[in-house]
């Protein structure tokens, strides 16, 4: 039996009974996390309570929704048990977690076949920190001609260009991931045990890591709209629930703008469908120029776009909508001797002000858009319940 690292975030009246059961099962409570199984006692599962170096977590909670459970298990492998459940379930979960040995033949290698890239980068980094004795570490992944930090801490998060990434590799300050494809790099701060152990372990995992990276690249391509190169509706429907869950955990707001190109059918009839395609491309270009770096643009279908704004309230979204209407109206799109006018209607809804979930947020932003159209088009309307 392994030691238990007991982390009591919130007091529980049943904590003494569980500690007694752990002692009967042969477990002892350890003061350090490394080499122990982490058991978190809390009112509800919450990613904020997960220590940086935890590899797997047993949650013993008063209550928890499916969404909360999904969120913490996406951060670390583990188990969530209600405190009202029989204590035998705790023992079964501990035995299960002990069997998930953190080596190349154990649970992590199996997880790589099933997890998303972001879900598996964290345990990979934790294992690199353990093997190297490093005080901190981070993983960068390649996108186009630069590398962007996707996991970890202890280093500046600025993107690395190819020149800087090459220098880090050549000086031994970073480990290459998956040569010759070079999908990314790992940086470790003050590795007291050296990097050879982490390097050997990573090399064994690279074929599986490369598969996960290729799967993500393919998924991104399937989520792109061919005409405007915005994300498509399928991508919005896949990403929005996760954005809402993240906002809920941080107590932040999320705004969704629905944009509709006014009178596109008339433009197509008057100037031809190629001109209509140019109008859509122009709207996408102007939107990208006005959006913040963390905002996402989607082509929802036909003449509709969506902009998803993290950490934004309805007022901030309205400002973006007004600026976008002005920008596209000023766009000089010429077809022969004619200047093609572009007009937008914008509907806005926000979580949690107007909606309690992804589906409701889409529905209410769309209702606000329909109201903007009915009021005469070319304007911004924030959902007001009608």
Sine and cosine of phi, psi and omega as CSV:
sin_phi,cos_phi,sin_psi,cos_psi,sin_omega,cos_omega
0.00,0.00,0.62,-0.79,0.01,-1.00
-1.00,-0.05,0.19,-0.98,0.06,-1.00
-0.97,0.24,0.36,-0.93,0.04,-1.00
-0.92,-0.39,0.80,-0.59,0.15,-0.99
-1.00,-0.04,0.95,-0.31,-0.12,-0.99
-1.00,0.00,0.85,-0.52,0.02,-1.00
-0.83,-0.56,0.98,-0.20,-0.05,-1.00
-0.99,-0.13,1.00,-0.04,0.00,-1.00
-0.94,0.34,-0.69,0.72,0.04,-1.00
-0.82,-0.58,0.66,-0.75,-0.03,-1.00
-0.91,0.41,0.56,-0.83,0.03,-1.00
-0.76,-0.65,0.70,-0.71,0.02,-1.00
-0.92,0.38,-0.29,0.96,-0.02,-1.00
-0.99,-0.15,0.07,1.00,-0.07,-1.00
-0.87,0.50,-0.65,0.76,-0.01,-1.00
-0.89,0.46,-0.63,0.77,0.02,-1.00
-0.90,0.43,-0.65,0.76,0.01,-1.00
-0.92,0.38,-0.65,0.76,0.02,-1.00
-0.88,0.48,-0.63,0.77,0.04,-1.00
-0.90,0.45,-0.65,0.76,0.02,-1.00
-0.91,0.41,-0.64,0.77,0.02,-1.00
-0.87,0.50,-0.66,0.75,0.01,-1.00
-0.90,0.44,-0.66,0.76,0.02,-1.00
-0.90,0.44,-0.55,0.83,-0.01,-1.00
-0.98,0.17,-0.06,1.00,0.05,-1.00
0.99,-0.11,0.18,0.98,0.03,-1.00
-1.00,-0.01,0.48,-0.88,0.14,-0.99
-0.80,-0.59,0.52,-0.85,-0.02,-1.00
-0.99,0.12,0.79,-0.62,-0.06,-1.00
-0.96,-0.28,0.53,-0.85,0.01,-1.00
-0.99,0.11,-0.19,0.98,-0.03,-1.00
-0.84,-0.54,0.49,-0.87,-0.08,-1.00
-0.98,0.19,-0.65,0.76,-0.09,-1.00
-0.88,0.48,0.79,-0.62,0.01,-1.00
0.99,0.10,0.04,1.00,-0.02,-1.00
-0.88,-0.48,0.32,-0.95,0.14,-0.99
-1.00,0.01,0.79,-0.61,-0.05,-1.00
-0.99,0.10,0.80,-0.60,0.08,-1.00
-0.85,-0.53,0.90,-0.44,-0.03,-1.00
-0.97,-0.25,0.82,-0.57,0.08,-1.00
-0.98,-0.20,0.87,-0.49,-0.06,-1.00
-0.45,-0.89,0.26,-0.97,0.06,-1.00
-0.92,0.40,-0.68,0.73,-0.01,-1.00
-0.58,-0.82,0.44,-0.90,0.06,-1.00
-0.93,0.37,0.73,-0.69,-0.07,-1.00
-0.51,-0.86,0.80,-0.59,-0.03,-1.00
-0.85,0.52,-0.37,0.93,-0.03,-1.00
-0.89,0.45,-0.40,0.91,-0.08,-1.00
-1.00,0.01,-0.02,1.00,-0.07,-1.00
-0.99,0.14,0.88,-0.48,0.06,-1.00
-0.90,0.44,0.46,-0.89,-0.08,-1.00
-0.84,0.55,-0.66,0.75,-0.13,-0.99
-0.99,-0.11,0.20,0.98,0.03,-1.00
-0.95,0.30,0.71,-0.71,0.03,-1.00
-0.99,-0.17,-0.54,0.84,0.02,-1.00
-0.50,-0.86,0.54,-0.84,-0.12,-0.99
-0.72,-0.69,0.72,-0.69,0.21,-0.98
-0.98,-0.19,0.90,-0.44,0.01,-1.00
-1.00,-0.07,0.79,-0.62,0.08,-1.00
-0.87,-0.48,0.98,-0.20,-0.23,-0.97
-0.81,-0.59,0.36,-0.93,0.05,-1.00
-0.95,0.31,-0.62,0.78,0.02,-1.00
-0.30,-0.95,0.28,-0.96,0.02,-1.00
-0.15,-0.99,0.70,-0.72,0.02,-1.00
-0.99,0.13,0.28,-0.96,0.08,-1.00
-0.85,0.53,-0.60,0.80,0.00,-1.00
-0.91,0.40,-0.67,0.74,0.02,-1.00
-0.91,0.42,-0.67,0.74,0.02,-1.00
-0.89,0.46,-0.71,0.70,0.01,-1.00
-0.87,0.50,-0.64,0.77,-0.05,-1.00
-0.91,0.42,-0.71,0.71,-0.03,-1.00
-0.95,0.30,-0.57,0.82,0.00,-1.00
-0.96,0.28,-0.35,0.94,0.12,-0.99
-0.96,0.29,-0.41,0.91,0.02,-1.00
-0.99,0.12,-0.65,0.76,0.02,-1.00
-0.58,-0.82,0.54,-0.84,0.15,-0.99
-0.89,0.46,0.51,-0.86,0.01,-1.00
0.18,-0.98,-0.42,-0.91,-0.08,-1.00
-0.49,-0.87,0.59,-0.81,0.03,-1.00
-0.85,-0.52,0.84,-0.54,-0.03,-1.00
-0.78,-0.62,0.72,-0.69,0.08,-1.00
-0.96,0.27,0.55,-0.84,-0.02,-1.00
-0.93,0.37,-0.28,0.96,0.04,-1.00
-0.99,0.15,-0.19,0.98,-0.02,-1.00
-0.97,0.24,0.38,-0.92,0.06,-1.00
-0.85,0.53,0.59,-0.81,-0.01,-1.00
-0.90,0.44,-0.37,0.93,0.03,-1.00
-0.87,0.49,-0.47,0.88,0.04,-1.00
-0.92,0.38,-0.54,0.84,0.06,-1.00
-0.90,0.43,-0.71,0.71,0.00,-1.00
-0.89,0.46,-0.68,0.73,0.01,-1.00
-0.88,0.48,-0.65,0.76,0.00,-1.00
-0.91,0.41,-0.64,0.77,0.02,-1.00
-0.89,0.45,-0.67,0.74,0.03,-1.00
-0.89,0.45,-0.61,0.79,0.03,-1.00
-0.90,0.43,-0.73,0.69,-0.04,-1.00
-0.91,0.41,-0.57,0.82,0.03,-1.00
-0.91,0.42,-0.46,0.89,0.02,-1.00
-0.97,0.23,-0.23,0.97,0.00,-1.00
-1.00,0.03,0.97,0.26,-0.08,-1.00
-0.94,0.35,0.70,-0.71,-0.07,-1.00
-1.00,0.07,0.95,0.31,0.11,-0.99
-0.63,-0.78,0.02,-1.00,-0.13,-0.99
-0.94,0.34,-0.25,0.97,0.04,-1.00
-0.98,-0.21,-0.01,1.00,-0.11,-0.99
-0.99,-0.17,-0.52,-0.85,-0.19,-0.98
-0.91,0.41,-0.54,0.84,-0.08,-1.00
-0.89,0.45,-0.66,0.75,-0.01,-1.00
-0.90,0.44,-0.59,0.81,0.06,-1.00
-0.94,0.35,-0.61,0.79,0.00,-1.00
-0.88,0.48,-0.58,0.82,-0.06,-1.00
-0.87,0.49,-0.43,0.90,0.01,-1.00
-0.97,0.25,-0.32,0.95,-0.15,-0.99
-0.90,-0.43,-0.50,0.86,-0.15,-0.99
-0.99,0.13,0.38,-0.93,0.17,-0.99
-0.96,0.29,0.22,-0.98,-0.04,-1.00
-0.87,0.49,-0.71,0.71,-0.01,-1.00
-0.91,0.42,-0.59,0.81,-0.01,-1.00
-0.92,0.40,-0.51,0.86,-0.05,-1.00
-0.99,-0.10,-0.27,0.96,0.00,-1.00
-0.91,0.42,-0.62,0.79,-0.03,-1.00
-0.88,0.47,-0.80,0.60,0.02,-1.00
-0.90,0.43,-0.51,0.86,0.08,-1.00
-0.88,0.47,-0.71,0.71,0.00,-1.00
-0.91,0.41,-0.65,0.76,0.03,-1.00
-0.86,0.51,-0.67,0.75,0.01,-1.00
-0.92,0.38,-0.61,0.79,0.06,-1.00
-0.89,0.46,-0.64,0.77,0.04,-1.00
-0.90,0.44,-0.65,0.76,-0.01,-1.00
-0.92,0.40,-0.70,0.71,-0.05,-1.00
-0.94,0.34,-0.52,0.85,-0.06,-1.00
-1.00,-0.09,-0.29,0.96,-0.09,-1.00
0.95,0.32,0.31,0.95,-0.04,-1.00
-0.94,0.33,0.48,-0.87,0.01,-1.00
-0.99,0.13,-0.36,0.93,0.01,-1.00
-0.33,-0.94,0.28,-0.96,0.01,-1.00
-0.26,-0.96,0.32,-0.95,0.01,-1.00
-0.45,-0.89,0.41,-0.91,0.03,-1.00
-0.86,-0.52,0.76,-0.65,0.10,-0.99
-0.94,-0.33,0.62,-0.78,0.08,-1.00
-0.87,-0.50,0.53,-0.85,-0.07,-1.00
-0.99,0.16,0.67,-0.74,0.17,-0.99
-0.64,-0.77,0.90,-0.43,-0.09,-1.00
0.86,0.51,-0.87,-0.50,-0.09,-1.00
-0.95,-0.31,0.44,0.90,0.01,-1.00
-0.55,-0.83,0.20,-0.98,0.01,-1.00
-0.88,-0.48,0.70,-0.71,-0.06,-1.00
-0.83,-0.55,0.68,-0.73,-0.04,-1.00
-0.93,0.37,0.76,-0.65,-0.02,-1.00
-0.88,-0.47,-0.33,0.94,-0.02,-1.00
-0.42,-0.91,0.50,-0.87,0.12,-0.99
0.98,-0.17,-0.11,-0.99,-0.04,-1.00
-0.38,-0.93,0.04,-1.00,0.05,-1.00
0.99,-0.13,-0.04,1.00,0.03,-1.00
-0.70,-0.71,0.41,-0.91,0.10,-1.00
-0.87,0.50,0.65,-0.76,-0.10,-0.99
-1.00,0.03,0.09,1.00,-0.02,-1.00
-0.88,0.47,0.58,-0.81,0.04,-1.00
-0.86,0.51,0.48,-0.87,0.04,-1.00
-0.95,-0.32,0.81,-0.59,0.09,-1.00
-0.98,0.18,0.10,-0.99,-0.08,-1.00
-0.88,0.48,-0.60,0.80,-0.02,-1.00
-0.89,0.45,-0.74,0.67,-0.01,-1.00
-0.92,0.39,-0.65,0.76,0.03,-1.00
-0.88,0.47,-0.67,0.75,0.03,-1.00
-0.89,0.45,-0.66,0.75,0.01,-1.00
-0.88,0.47,-0.68,0.73,0.01,-1.00
-0.89,0.46,-0.66,0.76,0.01,-1.00
-0.91,0.41,-0.73,0.69,-0.06,-1.00
-0.91,0.42,-0.53,0.85,-0.01,-1.00
-1.00,0.02,0.03,1.00,0.01,-1.00
0.98,0.21,0.21,0.98,-0.01,-1.00
-1.00,0.07,-0.08,1.00,0.00,-1.00
-0.49,-0.87,0.38,-0.92,0.02,-1.00
-0.94,-0.34,0.76,-0.65,0.04,-1.00
-0.96,0.28,0.62,-0.78,0.10,-0.99
-0.96,-0.28,0.86,-0.51,0.18,-0.98
0.88,0.47,0.91,0.41,0.20,-0.98
-0.97,0.25,0.53,-0.85,0.08,1.00
-1.00,0.06,-0.05,1.00,-0.02,-1.00
-0.92,0.40,-0.50,0.86,0.01,-1.00
0.77,0.63,0.92,0.38,-0.05,-1.00
-0.99,0.17,-0.26,0.97,-0.02,-1.00
-0.01,-1.00,-0.16,-0.99,0.02,-1.00
-0.50,-0.86,0.40,-0.92,0.02,-1.00
-0.89,-0.46,0.73,-0.68,0.08,-1.00
-0.89,-0.47,0.71,-0.70,-0.01,-1.00
-0.83,-0.56,0.71,-0.70,-0.02,-1.00
-0.99,-0.14,0.82,-0.58,0.04,-1.00
0.79,0.61,0.87,0.49,0.02,-1.00
-0.96,0.29,0.99,-0.12,-0.10,-1.00
-0.92,0.39,-0.39,0.92,0.02,-1.00
-0.99,-0.17,0.10,1.00,-0.07,-1.00
0.99,0.15,0.11,-0.99,-0.07,-1.00
-0.97,-0.26,-0.06,1.00,-0.10,-1.00
-0.89,0.46,-0.65,0.76,0.01,-1.00
-0.88,0.47,-0.71,0.70,0.03,-1.00
-0.91,0.41,-0.62,0.78,-0.02,-1.00
-0.90,0.43,-0.72,0.69,0.01,-1.00
-0.88,0.47,-0.66,0.75,-0.02,-1.00
-0.91,0.42,-0.68,0.74,0.01,-1.00
-0.90,0.44,-0.63,0.78,-0.04,-1.00
-0.88,0.48,-0.59,0.81,0.02,-1.00
-0.93,0.37,-0.50,0.87,-0.05,-1.00
-1.00,0.02,-0.19,0.98,-0.16,-0.99
-0.85,0.53,-0.65,0.76,0.02,-1.00
-0.86,0.52,-0.63,0.77,0.01,-1.00
-0.95,0.30,-0.61,0.79,0.05,-1.00
-0.90,0.44,-0.65,0.76,0.02,-1.00
-0.90,0.44,-0.63,0.78,0.05,-1.00
-0.87,0.49,-0.69,0.73,0.00,-1.00
-0.91,0.42,-0.63,0.78,0.02,-1.00
-0.91,0.41,-0.70,0.72,0.03,-1.00
-0.89,0.45,-0.60,0.80,0.03,-1.00
-0.90,0.45,-0.65,0.76,0.04,-1.00
-0.91,0.42,-0.65,0.76,0.03,-1.00
-0.89,0.46,-0.67,0.74,0.01,-1.00
-0.90,0.43,-0.64,0.77,0.00,-1.00
-0.90,0.44,-0.65,0.76,0.02,-1.00
-0.89,0.46,-0.64,0.77,0.03,-1.00
-0.90,0.44,-0.63,0.77,-0.01,-1.00
-0.94,0.33,-0.29,0.96,0.00,-1.00
-0.99,-0.12,0.14,0.99,-0.03,-1.00
-0.99,-0.15,0.64,-0.77,0.15,-0.99
-1.00,0.10,0.82,-0.58,-0.12,-0.99
-0.89,0.45,-0.58,0.82,-0.08,-1.00
-0.97,0.25,-0.80,0.59,-0.13,-0.99
-0.99,-0.14,-0.14,0.99,-0.06,-1.00
0.86,0.52,0.32,0.95,0.19,-0.98
-0.98,0.18,0.22,-0.98,0.16,-0.99
-0.93,0.37,0.39,-0.92,-0.04,-1.00
-0.97,-0.24,-0.03,-1.00,-0.06,-1.00
-0.87,0.49,-0.65,0.76,0.01,-1.00
-0.86,0.51,-0.61,0.79,0.01,-1.00
-0.92,0.39,-0.69,0.72,0.03,-1.00
-0.86,0.51,-0.72,0.69,-0.04,-1.00
-0.92,0.40,-0.44,0.90,0.04,-1.00
-0.99,0.16,-0.59,0.81,-0.12,-0.99
-1.00,0.01,-0.54,0.84,-0.13,-0.99
-0.86,0.51,-0.69,0.72,0.02,-1.00
-0.85,0.53,-0.63,0.78,0.01,-1.00
-0.92,0.39,-0.62,0.78,0.03,-1.00
-0.90,0.44,-0.65,0.76,0.03,-1.00
-0.90,0.45,-0.69,0.72,0.01,-1.00
-0.88,0.48,-0.67,0.74,0.01,-1.00
-0.90,0.44,-0.68,0.74,0.02,-1.00
-0.90,0.45,-0.64,0.77,0.01,-1.00
-0.89,0.45,-0.66,0.75,-0.01,-1.00
-0.92,0.39,-0.47,0.89,-0.02,-1.00
-0.98,-0.18,0.01,1.00,-0.05,-1.00
0.82,0.57,0.73,0.68,0.01,-1.00
-0.92,-0.40,0.22,-0.98,0.00,-1.00
-0.98,-0.21,0.48,-0.88,0.09,-1.00
-0.77,-0.64,0.75,-0.66,0.02,-1.00
-0.93,-0.38,0.61,-0.79,0.03,-1.00
-0.82,-0.57,0.83,-0.55,0.05,-1.00
-0.97,-0.26,0.78,-0.63,0.16,-0.99
-0.98,-0.20,0.82,-0.57,-0.01,-1.00
-0.91,-0.40,0.69,-0.72,0.03,-1.00
-0.77,-0.64,0.79,-0.62,0.07,-1.00
-0.97,0.25,0.90,-0.43,-0.05,-1.00
-0.93,0.37,0.68,-0.73,0.16,-0.99
0.87,0.50,0.55,0.83,-0.02,-1.00
-0.91,0.42,-0.59,0.81,0.01,-1.00
-0.89,0.45,-0.62,0.78,0.04,-1.00
-0.91,0.42,-0.67,0.75,0.04,-1.00
-0.89,0.47,-0.66,0.75,0.03,-1.00
-0.88,0.47,-0.66,0.75,-0.01,-1.00
-0.93,0.36,-0.61,0.79,-0.08,-1.00
-0.99,0.17,-0.64,0.76,-0.13,-0.99
-0.90,-0.43,-0.17,0.99,-0.01,-1.00
0.98,-0.19,0.44,-0.90,-0.03,-1.00
-0.89,0.46,-0.55,0.83,0.08,-1.00
-0.85,0.52,-0.58,0.82,0.05,-1.00
-0.92,0.39,-0.65,0.76,0.07,-1.00
-0.85,0.52,-0.63,0.78,0.05,-1.00
-0.91,0.42,-0.62,0.78,0.04,-1.00
-0.90,0.43,-0.60,0.80,0.04,-1.00
-0.89,0.46,-0.73,0.69,0.02,-1.00
-0.88,0.48,-0.66,0.75,0.04,-1.00
-0.89,0.45,-0.64,0.77,0.00,-1.00
-0.90,0.43,-0.65,0.76,0.04,-1.00
-0.88,0.47,-0.69,0.72,0.01,-1.00
-0.89,0.46,-0.65,0.76,0.00,-1.00
-0.90,0.44,-0.74,0.67,-0.01,-1.00
-0.90,0.44,-0.63,0.78,0.00,-1.00
-0.88,0.47,-0.70,0.72,-0.01,-1.00
-0.89,0.45,-0.58,0.81,-0.02,-1.00
-0.94,0.35,-0.47,0.88,-0.05,-1.00
-0.99,-0.11,-0.38,0.93,-0.03,-1.00
-0.94,0.35,0.41,-0.91,0.17,-0.99
-0.97,0.24,0.26,-0.97,-0.04,-1.00
-0.88,0.48,-0.54,0.84,-0.07,-1.00
-1.00,0.04,-0.05,1.00,0.02,-1.00
-0.99,0.15,0.41,-0.91,-0.02,-1.00
-0.81,-0.59,0.69,-0.72,0.02,-1.00
-0.96,-0.29,0.74,-0.68,0.01,-1.00
-0.78,-0.62,0.61,-0.79,0.22,-0.98
-1.00,-0.07,0.94,-0.35,-0.12,-0.99
-0.97,0.24,-0.43,0.90,0.02,-1.00
0.56,-0.83,0.60,-0.80,0.03,-1.00
0.85,0.53,-0.88,-0.47,-0.03,-1.00
-0.98,-0.22,0.30,0.95,-0.04,-1.00
-0.94,-0.33,0.66,-0.76,0.14,-0.99
-0.84,-0.54,0.31,-0.95,0.15,-0.99
-0.77,-0.64,0.57,-0.82,0.17,-0.99
-0.85,-0.53,0.83,-0.55,0.01,-1.00
-0.98,-0.21,0.86,-0.51,-0.06,-1.00
-0.90,-0.43,0.93,-0.37,0.11,-0.99
-0.96,0.27,0.48,-0.88,0.07,-1.00
0.77,0.64,0.71,0.71,-0.02,-1.00
-0.70,-0.71,0.63,-0.78,0.04,-1.00
-0.98,-0.18,0.09,-1.00,-0.03,-1.00
-0.86,0.52,-0.59,0.81,-0.01,-1.00
-0.90,0.43,-0.72,0.70,0.03,-1.00
-0.89,0.46,-0.62,0.78,0.04,-1.00
-0.92,0.40,-0.60,0.80,0.01,-1.00
-0.90,0.44,-0.61,0.79,0.04,-1.00
-0.88,0.47,-0.70,0.72,0.04,-1.00
-0.88,0.47,-0.69,0.73,0.00,-1.00
-0.87,0.50,-0.70,0.72,0.01,-1.00
-0.90,0.44,-0.67,0.74,0.01,-1.00
-0.90,0.43,-0.60,0.80,-0.01,-1.00
-0.93,0.36,-0.65,0.76,0.06,-1.00
-0.86,0.51,-0.69,0.72,0.01,-1.00
-0.91,0.41,-0.64,0.77,-0.06,-1.00
-0.92,0.39,-0.70,0.71,-0.03,-1.00
-0.95,0.31,-0.51,0.86,0.04,-1.00
-0.91,0.41,-0.50,0.87,-0.01,-1.00
-1.00,0.03,-0.06,1.00,-0.02,-1.00
-0.92,0.40,0.77,-0.64,-0.01,-1.00
-1.00,-0.06,1.00,0.06,0.02,-1.00
-0.98,-0.22,0.94,-0.34,-0.08,-1.00
-0.98,-0.21,0.67,-0.74,0.15,-0.99
-0.79,-0.61,0.98,-0.22,-0.10,-1.00
0.88,0.47,-0.84,-0.54,0.00,-1.00
-1.00,0.03,-0.11,0.99,-0.14,-0.99
-0.98,-0.19,0.62,-0.79,0.16,-0.99
-0.99,-0.11,0.81,-0.58,-0.06,-1.00
-1.00,0.02,0.87,-0.49,0.02,-1.00
-0.97,0.24,0.61,-0.79,0.04,-1.00
-0.83,-0.55,0.79,-0.61,0.02,-1.00
-0.77,-0.64,0.60,-0.80,0.01,-1.00
-0.84,-0.55,0.58,-0.82,0.26,-0.97
-0.93,-0.37,0.61,-0.79,-0.10,-0.99
-0.76,-0.65,0.77,-0.64,0.13,-0.99
-0.89,-0.45,0.64,-0.77,-0.11,-0.99
-0.75,-0.66,0.67,-0.74,0.20,-0.98
-0.64,-0.76,0.39,-0.92,-0.07,-1.00
-0.69,-0.73,0.51,-0.86,0.16,-0.99
-0.98,-0.18,0.71,-0.70,0.02,1.00
-0.99,-0.11,0.15,0.99,-0.08,-1.00
-0.86,0.52,-0.69,0.72,-0.09,-1.00
-0.90,-0.43,-0.24,0.97,-0.13,-0.99
-0.53,-0.85,0.44,-0.90,0.00,-1.00
-0.94,-0.35,0.11,0.99,0.00,-1.00
-0.21,-0.98,0.04,-1.00,-0.10,-1.00
-0.91,0.42,-0.75,0.67,-0.04,-1.00
-0.88,0.47,-0.68,0.73,0.00,-1.00
-0.92,0.40,-0.59,0.81,0.01,-1.00
-0.90,0.44,-0.70,0.72,0.04,-1.00
-0.89,0.46,-0.71,0.70,-0.03,-1.00
-0.86,0.51,-0.67,0.74,-0.09,-1.00
-0.99,0.16,-0.51,0.86,0.13,-0.99
-0.91,0.41,-0.62,0.79,0.03,-1.00
-0.92,0.40,-0.63,0.77,0.05,-1.00
-0.89,0.45,-0.65,0.76,0.04,-1.00
-0.90,0.44,-0.61,0.79,0.04,-1.00
-0.90,0.44,-0.71,0.71,0.02,-1.00
-0.87,0.50,-0.59,0.81,0.03,-1.00
-0.93,0.36,-0.64,0.77,0.05,-1.00
-0.87,0.49,-0.64,0.77,0.02,-1.00
-0.92,0.40,-0.66,0.75,-0.06,-1.00
-0.94,0.33,-0.41,0.91,-0.01,-1.00
-1.00,0.09,0.01,1.00,0.06,-1.00
0.84,-0.55,0.06,1.00,0.08,-1.00
0.93,0.38,0.10,-0.99,0.05,-1.00
0.88,0.47,0.57,0.82,-0.05,-1.00
-0.50,-0.86,0.17,-0.98,0.03,-1.00
-0.95,-0.31,0.72,-0.69,0.09,-1.00
-0.77,-0.63,0.76,-0.65,0.09,-1.00
-0.99,-0.11,0.71,-0.71,-0.03,-1.00
-0.81,0.59,0.76,-0.65,-0.03,-1.00
-0.81,-0.59,0.24,0.97,0.04,-1.00
1.00,-0.08,-0.10,1.00,-0.02,-1.00
-0.93,-0.38,0.00,0.00,0.00,0.00
